[in-house]
Amino acid sequence: MTVKNADRDAIAHGVITEKPLRERPSYPTWAIKLVMAITGLIFGLYVLVHMVGNLKIYMPDHNGVAAINEYGEFLRTVGAPIFPRESIVWILRIVLLVALVLHIHGAFTLSGRSRVSRGKFSRTDLVGGLNSFSSRTMLITGIILLLFVIFHLLDLTMGVSPAATDSFTHGEIYANMIASFSRWWVAIFYILAMVVLFLHLSHGIWLAVSDLGITGKRWRKILLVVAYLVPAIVMIGNIVMPLSIALGWLS
């Protein structure tokens, strides 16, 4: 905001300034929120599909090969022979990595701008209930999920100790999951991470609904249900697997 028709004498004596109250940011806030909404929905879709694929651990073996191992091989060979082995998987990984970087940058940028704009004034509990708690802890739950993703990749994708077990074998998804979740501390960590994912994803989807400009009452009611239903399905599906293995129901 600038002062129009300013008194030059007042300006000279330092009473009024023509300078903007705040510097214009390099990227507008609405654009960052839009990027965060899109990348957040990408992650939401990914964790849902990833959970469905992992549930193949409960399917019977096919010709002595675990169903989830066949699924893993399918992902590595999808698009063949037109595309080289694992090329599609790596394209997806690059897309997810770029989305992750943009999402993290947006989260810290918006948090910083909010803190500067609010100054010493802070309003809390404007929404109330679970939404208020999720809103206040979005940055914290996001950091926890980032640490979980790093551990998960080291544990069940890359097989790097001490996150992974000594028996880790590339391609043996079933055996790797059994070995990893047989460690109680790992199973508990995964379960707690899924609760955090529910809090972050549910509030994130609802924020995306607003940031994408969906204002119709009927659509907002439908998407409010989706914002809680989809994360709940993901949370339950991902908790059942480590819990089943830790309790010895799968071996």
N, C-alpha and C positions, 0 to 999 in steps of 0.2 A: 504494500500500500504506500502511495506517495501523497504528499500534500499538494492540492491544486490551488492556484491563485495565492501562493504563499507570500507573506510579507517579507520583503527583502531585508528590511532593517532587523526584523526579528530573527531572520536566518543568520545575519551577520553577528548577532549577539548570542547565538547558540541556543535560542529558544525553540526554533523549529528546524527540522531537517528535511531535505527533499530525498534523502536516501531511503531505499526500501527498508521496512522493518526487518525483513528476513531476505537473505540471498536466495535467488531462484535456484532450486536444485538442478543438477545435471539431468536427472531422470525424474519425470513427474511421478508423484505417489500413486496415482491411478494406474500408471503403466506397470509399476512394480507389483501392485496388488493383483493386476491381471495376470502377470507372469507367475506369481505365486499360486494363483487359483488354478491355472492350467497345469503347472508342474505338480501341484498337489493332487489334482485329479488323475494325472498320469500315474503317480505313486499309488493312489487308491485302487486304480484298475489293476496295476501290477501285483499288489499284495493279494488281491482277490484271486486272480488267475494263478498266482504262485501257490496259494493255499489249496486251491482245487487240485493242482498238479501233485502237491505233496500228499494229498489224501490217498493217492494210489498206493501208498505204503500198506493200506488195508486190503488191497485187491490180491487175489491168489496169483501164484507164480504161473508163468507161461513157458512151458518146455524147460522148466528148471531155472528160469530167469525171473527175478523179482519184477513185478509190474512197474515199480517206480524206477528201476534201472533201465527198463525198456523206454520209459518216458524220457529219461535223461538222455539216452542215445538218440531218440527221435529229435530232441531239441538241438543236439549237436549236428545232426545230419539234415535238418529241415532245409529245403531248397535245393538239395543235391539231385542230380549232378550239375544243375545249372550254376549253382553257387558252390564255392569251396566249402569243405567241412568246417563247421563252427562259425562261418561268416555271418549268418543271420543272428546267431547268439551274440556275437561281438558288436554287431550294429545296435542291437537292443541294449547291450551294456553301455555303449557310448552314449546313446540317447538318455539312458537313466542317469549316467554320470553328469552329463551336461545339465539335465533337469535338476539334479541334486545340487550342483554348484549354484545355479540360478536361484533355487529355492533358499539355500542357506544365505546367499548374498542378500536376497530380498528380505529375509527374516531379520537379519541384523541391521539392515538399512532402515526398515520401517520401525524397528524397536528404538533405534537411535533418534530418528526424527520425532517419534512420539514423545520420547523423554525430553528432548530439547523444547518441543512445542508446549508440553504440559508444564515444564518448569517445576516449581515447588508445589504446584497444585496437583493433587491426585484424587481421582474419584474411583471408588471400588464398589463392587456388589450392585452395579446398575442393572444387571440381568438377573442375578440370583441363581442359587442352585448349582447344578453340575456345569451349566454353561459358563457361569461366572468363574468357577474354579478352573475349568479348562482354558478359558480366555487368559487368566492371569498366569497360567503355567505353560503356555504354548511354547515359549522359547526354551524352557527347562525340559519339557517332554521331547522337544525336537532334538536337543543335545543328547539326551538319553538314547533316543532312537538312532542317532548317528553313531554313537558308541556301540550300540547293539548291532547295527549293520556291519561295522568293521569287524566285530567279533564273529558274527555269522559267516562272513566271507572267509576269515582266517580258519574257522572251524570246519565248515562243511563244503566250501568251494575250493580253497587253496590248500587246506590240510597243513597249516603252519602251527607248530607247537609253540607255546603250551595250550593254545586255544583248542587245537585238534588233538585227537588221541594218537598214540603211537601206532595204532593199527590202521590209520587212515589210508585208503587206497582210492585213487582217482577212478571214477566211473562206478564204484560200488556204493551207490547212494544208500541203499537199504542198510548195509552193514555199517556204514559210517554213521547213519542216524542212530542205529541201535547202540553203537559204541559210545557216541557222544552223549545221548540222553540217558544212558545208564549211570552217568555221573550226576548225582542228585543236585549239586550246586549249579550245573549247567541247565538242568531241567527247570529249576526254580528261577534262574535268571531269564530263561526264555519265557516262562509263564508271566513273570512280572513285566517283561518287556511288551508282551501282548496286551496287558492291561493299559500300559502307557500308550501303546499304539491306538487302542480304542479311544482314549481321551483325546489324543492329538488328531486322529483321523476324523472323528465325529464332528469336532468343532471346526476342523479345517474344511470339511465338505460344506458345512453350513455357512462359513465365511465365503467360500467360493461361490455359493448360490447368490449371495448378496453382491459380491464383487463382479460377477458376470451379468449383473443387472436384471436378475429374475425377480420381479416384484409382484406378479399375480398371486392373489391369495390362495387359489386352488393349487397352483404349482408349488408355492412355498410350503403348503401343508404336506403335499406329497413328498417333496424333497427333504422336509424335516424328518419324516419317517425313514427315508432312504439314508439320511445322514447318520442315523443311529442304528438302523437295521444292518446295513452292509458292514460297518466296523464291528458290530456285535458278532456277525457270522464269521468274519475273519478272525476275531479274537478267539471265539470258541473253537473253530477249526484248527487253529494253530496251537491252542493249549492242549487239546485232546491228544495230539501226537506225542509230545514229550512226556505228558502225564502217563499215557499208555505204556510207554517204554520204561519209564522210571518205576512204575508199579509192576512191571514184569508181564503185562498183558500181551506185549509183542516182544519177540526175541528171535 
